[in-house]
Amino acid sequence: MSDYMPEEVVTRILARVPAKSLLRFRCVSKSWKSLISSSDFISLHTRQAFLSEPAVPDDRVLVRHYSKPQRTELYSVHHDNEDFTVASGVKIDFPFRRLAQFYFRIVGFSNGLLCLSDDIFGYTNVIMLWNPLIRRKITLPLPRAIYKNLGPFMFVLGFGYDLKSNDFKVVRIAYDQSDSGYNLPPIVEVFALSAGNWREIEVNLPQNWIIEHFWTQAYVNGKVHWVAYRLNVEEYRTENLIMAFDLSNEVFEELLLPDALVVECTINLCTSVCKDSIAVLHYDKHVETGCCTIWLMQTYGDVKSWSKMYTVDFEGGLGRILSFRKDGTILLTARDGDLYSYDPNPRIQEIKYIGILGTKDSFFVDRYTESLALLIDGEQVLEGLPNVAESDSSGDENEGEDDRVEANELWKQSMMVEFLKALLEQTTMMQDPFV
């Protein structure tokens, strides 16, 4: 290891080195390669990467979108500066082009790992963890709660890093369906990367709250957060709150919403992350959105600290709110799929085109991080990204594909909205003895 420095000291120093550099350092010597590739070191480095605050904060941002000309999803890393410049030395080739129809749903991005699920345009039971830095992935085994065992069902996924056990976890909540709606309680399964299998846990969602498949997650403070709803039988209406799943203790917790959102249309709410806390996005409508109001829990866990930050009224049609930048501006998509930066300050309200065109629902944005996770237990994926010239389709066929992906996005949204509306109306009528 070194004639002048104890191995333990070298290990602790290397544990603070960026993952990309460590991949090169394996070529220094056999002993360094053995150390850096060991499970103990990877575990130590992963934990250190999650906990450490670098002297110069990493301002890089990961962006995913669906490219209609190339007919695949593309990943890029940008600096969170005024020009949103592409970060040099970081190239992410997407190797799973033909595994999903159009594009995967990104469940979450945590400590260098992406959780991908093929459940947007149809469900194939494919869930993957992928480390784009080291080009390794694992495909999760089948959970128990699938159509073959349950019949019609709905499920929701959550993903994040469990600091207590130094492990990555996926939680899956499955509701089987009957003529009267969802059967409660749901089946809850947890996949821990260290174990490599699904484990069913016996927990009850408090007060029979339901989390829907199409709501986004927000990973904050070691917990996964979603919007949830329940039927208030006495008043024949739905009520909303935030349901959190603690990845360490594997229990569900409740966070109350501001009074203004408790009885709002459930379909139009979703969670996000802002300033290391929870934000709730309240769209005026789920399909063909016109504006969005943003609420922030100023102090995480303190439900009295909810405050209304901004109302975003985007000219030309709002697509989705994606992320909050360090300068206070907001990344969002327009209805036509263009990516914009928007300054919500009432005295400014400046709109700036970023220069990335996708489809409005295919964008995913999160702070970019790197780790060595999956270096040992992951399967290497090296297939490169086909370029436009390699496409086996003509221009006319590509145009048809463009129309199809956006039509499917709109159809998916409309179907989810109509299904949930019908479900809530049916459940309310069954509970009301005077109907």
N, C-alpha and C positions, 0 to 999 in steps of 0.2 A: 504494500500500500504506500508506505513512505518511510524512509529511514529517519526522518526528523519529526514526524508528527504521529501521534497515536491514532489508531484506526477509528476510535470513537469520535475523535475531534474531526477527522476527515469526513466521516459520515454526517455529522451535524452540519458541517459547512456545505456539503453537497446537497443536503436536504433543503437548503435555501436557494439553490441554483434553479433558474427556470427550466422547465421540462424540455424545451427544445434544445437547450445547450447540453443537457444531460444525455440526450440521444447521441450527440456527437462525442461526448466525453467517454462513451463506452469503448471508443477506439484507442484511448490513451494507453490502456494496459489490460491484461487479462483480469487482474484483481479489480480494477474499476468496473469492467464489464460485468463481472460476477456480482459486485456490490449493487450496482445500479439496476440490474435485472432481477434482484432478489425480491421476494414478496414482502419481507420486512421493510426494506428500504422504500419500496413503492408505497406501502402503507404509510410510512413516516412522511414521505414527500407529499403525498396526497393530503394528509392532515395539515402539514405545514403550509401548503399552498392555499388551503381554505382559510386558515387562521391569520396568515401573515398580512400585514399592511406594508407594501413596498414604500421605500422612501419617495419614489416618484410614482404616484398612482397610475395604473394601467388604464388608459383612456380608450382602449380598442373596443369596437362594437362588432358583434356577429350579425350578419344580415342574410336571410334566406328568402328567395323568391322563385316563382315559377317563370321560366323564360319561354314565351310562346314560340319565338323563332327556332330555338334549340330543342323545344319540346321536352324539357327536363327542369328539375329544380336546381338552382345555382346558389352557391354559398360564397360570401366574400367577407373580409374583415376590413373595417374602416376606423380611422381615427375620429374621435368625437370632437372635431374642431369645426370651424366655420365652414370649411369647404367639404367636410366629410370625406377626406382623401382616403384612398385605398392604402392599407398598411403594407409596407414593403416587406418582403421576406415571408409572407404568409399566403399560401395558396392551398385552397381546399377543393380537391376533386371529389365530386359526388359519384360514388361507385354503384349505387343501387337503382340506376335509372329504370330498369325494366321490372322492378319488384313491386311497384305500386302503380295504380292508375293515376296519372297526372303527377301527384306529389303526396308525400307522407304528411301526416299531422305531427308536428313537433310538440310532444307533451311538455318537455322542459329541457333546459340546459343548465347543468350544475357541475361545477368544478371540472370542466373539460369534457364532460360526457353529454351527449345528446340522447334523449329517449325519443324514438320514432315509432309511430303506430300507423298501420295501413287501415284506417277506419273512417276516412272521409267520404270516399265515393263507393263504399262497400267494404265489408269487413272480412279479412282473410286470416285473422288470428296472428298476424305477424307483428310482433313488438321487438324492437332492437335497441340495444345500447351501443353507441358508436363514438369512438374517440377519433375525431378527424385529424388530430395532430399526428398520431402514430399509425393511423389507417388500420385500426383494429376494431372489431365489433363482435358482439355475441347476439344470438337470436334467443329470446326467452322461450322456455318450454310452454306447452299449452297449459293454461290454468284449468281448474276443474269446472268453473262456471262458464260453460260454452253452450251453444245452441243444441248440440247433440245431447247434453245432459239436462238442460233446462227447458228447451223450447224457446219461444220468443222471449227476448230479454234485452235490457239496456244496461250499459256499463259506463263507468267513468274512470279515468286513470290519473294518477299523480306521481310525480317523480322528484327526487331530491337526494341530498347527501346527509347522512346521519352522522353527525360529529361525534356523538357518544360512542358508537360502535365502529366509527371510522369505516363506513360502508355506504354504498349506494343502494337505494331502495325504490321499488315501484309498488304503489298500492293500487289495487283494482277493486272497485265497488260494483257489484252486479245485482241488478234488480230483475227478477223474473216477472213476466207480465201476465195478467189475466184480463177477463172482460171488464173487471171493475177497476183496472189500473195496475199499479205496481204492488207486488206483494212485499210486505215489510216484516222483519228487518231484511236488509240485503245481505248478500254473501260478500264478505270482505277477505281478500287474499293479499299477501305481501310477498314480493320477490326481493330477496337480499342477494346482492352480487356475490358475497362471500359464500353463501350456501348454494346458490345456483339452482334453486327450485322455489316453487310457490308454496306458501304456507297459509292455510286458512286460520284466521283469528276470530275469536268469539267476542265481538264488540257490537254494541247497539248504537245506531245513530240517535242521539238524544231527541226525544219528542217526535220521532218518525220524520225527520227532515229528509228531503230528497235532493240529490245533486244530479243535474242533467248532463248528458254526454257532451253537449256542444259548448259548455262553459269552460273558459280558460282557467288554468291554475295560476296561483301566485305563490312562489316559494320564498318564505321570509322566516328568519329566526328558527330554522330547523323544522318548519312546519309547512305543509301544503294547504293552500286556502282556495275554496270555491264559494260561489254564491249557492245557497240552498233555499228551499221553500217547503212549506207545509200548508195543509188546509186547516183553517180555523173553523172547526165544526159549528161552534156557537154562532159565529157571525157569517158563516158561509162565504168565506173569502180566503185567499192565499196570503201568507205572510213570509217575509224574506229575512235571512240573516246570512252571516258568513260561517261556514263550517270549516274547521281546521283539523288536519290530521298530523299529530306529533310523530315524526318518523322515529324518534328515539324510544318513547314510551308506548308507541303504537296505540294511542287512544284518540278519540275525537273530542274536540272542544268547540264551543260556540263563541262567536263574537257578534255582538249586536250591531246592527246598522243604524245610521242616523234615522230619526223618526220619518223624515221625508221619503225614505226609500223602503220602509218596511212593507208598505202595501202597494208600492209601484208595480207595474207590469213586470212579472218575474223574467220574462223572456229578454227584456232589454237591459239587464244588468250583467256585469262580469267583473272579475277581479284583475288587478294589475299590481305591479311593484313600483313604488316611487319613494325616493329618499329613505331606503331601507325600511319602509313600512308598507302598509296595505293601502291601495287606492281602489275605489270602485268607480267603474265607468257606467254612466246611465245614458244610454242612447234613447232618442225620442221614439225610435221604432227599430225593430231588428232588421228588417229588409228595407232597402232604399232609405237609409238613414239621412236625416237632415242635420242634426246637431247632437252633441254629446256633452253632458255635465260631468265633471270630474270631482270626486270627493276623496279626501285624504285623511287617514287616521294619523294625526300629527305625532302622537306618541304611541308606539306599538303597544297594543293590549289595553289602552285606555279608551274605552268607547265614548267617553265624554270629550275626547279630543278630535272627533270628526269635524271637518270643516269643508265647505264647498270652495274649491280652488278656482275653477274656470268653467265657462261654458264655451265649447268650441263649435262655432257655426261656420262651416267651411264652404266657401263659394264653389259652386260647380258640383257639389255632392260629396259628402264625407263617406269614406270607405270604412276604415278602422283606425282607432288609436293604437299605436304599437308600443311606444316607449317614451320615457322622459329623459331628456338629455341633461348633462351636467350644467349647462348654461340656462336651464329653465325652459327651453323650447321643447316642443313635442314632435316626435316622428309619427307621421300618420300617412295613410293611403287615401287617395281620392277614389271616387267611385269607378273611374276608368282604369285604375291600377297603377297610377304614377305615385312615386314616393316623394313626400314633401316634409320639410321642416316648418313648423308653425310656431310663432311667438304669440302666446295667448295674452300677453300684457295688454290690457284695454287701451293703453295709449299707443301701442305699436301694432299688434295683430298682423305681423308681417308673414307672408307666405313665400317660401323659397323651395324651388324645385331641386331635388337631389340628383336626378339624372338616372334613376333606376326605374325601369318599367317592367311590371309583372302583372299579376292578377290580384285584385284587392284583398282576397282572403288567403293568398299563398304566402304573404310576408310574415316573417318572424324576426324579431330583433331582441338581442340581449347582450349584456356585457360579456366580452370575450375573455375566456380563461383557458388555461392549458394545464394538463396533468399527465401522469404516466399510467393512469388507470387503464386496465385491459392489456398492458404490455405483456403479461404472462398468460392470462387466461383468455385473451381475445383471439379471434380468428383474423388473420391478415386479409385485407381486401385491397387489391392493387389495380383493379380495372379502372382505366382512365375514362375521362368524360368525352364521349363522341362530340366532334364539332359539327357545325352546320353542314359542311361539305360531305360528312359521312352519313348524313340522314338518307334513308332509303325512300323518302317520300317527296313528292313533287310540291311545288309551291302551292298549287290548288288544294292538295291534301293537307298541307300545313295550315292553310287558312281555315279549312273545316275543323281541324284540331283546335285552333285558337277559339273558334266559336263554341266548340263543345266543352272545353274546360270551364269557360265563364258561364255557359248555360247550366252546367252541372253545379257550379258554386251557387248560383241563384236558386236552382231547383232544390239543392240540399237545404239551404236556409229556409225556403218557403215550406218545405215538408216538415222541418223540425218545428217551426212556428205553428203550423196548422195542427200537427200532432199534439203538441203540448196544450194548445188552446182547447182542442177537443177533449183531451184527457181531463183537464181541470174542470171544464163545463160538465162532463159526465160525472166526475166524482162529486162535484157540488150538488148536482141534481139527485144523486143517490143518497146524499147525506141530508137533504132537505125534505122533510116529511110532507110538505105542502105542495111539492112539485108533482 
